[in-house]
Amino acid sequence: MRHYKKGRKLGTDASHTKAMKKSLVGALFLNDRIKTVDARAKEIRGDVDKIITWAKKGDLHSRRLAIAALGDKELVREIFEKVEQGMFSDRQGGYTRIMKLGNRKGDNAPMVIIELVTEPVKKKAEEKPAAKKSAAKKASPKKAEKTEEAKAVEAEEAKEAAEELEQIEEAVKEEAEASVEAADEAGDTEAAVEAAETAAEAAEAKEETQKAETAAEEKAEEAK
């Protein structure tokens, strides 16, 4: 069982693997990019991130840990100075990038380039809500225009309905008056009573039409 032996073997024994990883990490910090095998590049990513995190802390204990990991005081001093000047300040992790190159001739090993990510972070999360807000602001005038148009159409329809009711009431009233006059001339009391009732109903209908007209006028004012 491989207890307390995490990580890749890389085809060597423990001491050789440790020395090789230290050499690769030092070469990466010295040249900003190196060409190596895919497994070795993936194995040193954690060590590179750890050293940059120590450089961000910047205290004496972190500096001594970095010197123990790299074995080069001058290289550690350069790394700490670059980080203190603002390098990797806006990045919270993922300080390395791996780009595949294809397989090597001979043993067919997958080759890659591993490099330090020095460009600033692009804030994509803040741009999307702003775009959504601007889209909502642009859409709101259209909605307002639609509601105003709907109100205007409703007001016009109510006005037309009130005019139709008024015309019908006038016709009913004229018929009722004519029937009352005819009953008086003939001397028929029952016909006169019926004519009076129809005239009363016509008066009530006229009141309702007046109410409808007032409501239509109020809607028209609200739409304006």
Secondary structure, 3 states (H helix, E strand, C coil): CCCCCCCCCCCCCHHHHHHHHHHHHHHHHHHCEEEEEHHHHHHHHHHHHHHHHHHHHCCHHHHHHHHHHHCCHHHHHHHHHHHHCCCCCCCCCCCEEEEEEEECCCCCCEEEEEEECCCCCCCCCCHHHHHHHHHHHHHHHHHHHHHHHHHHHHHHHHHHHHHHHHHHHHHHHHHHHHHHHHHHHHCCHHHHHHHHHHHHHHHHHHHHHHHHHHHHHHHHHHHC
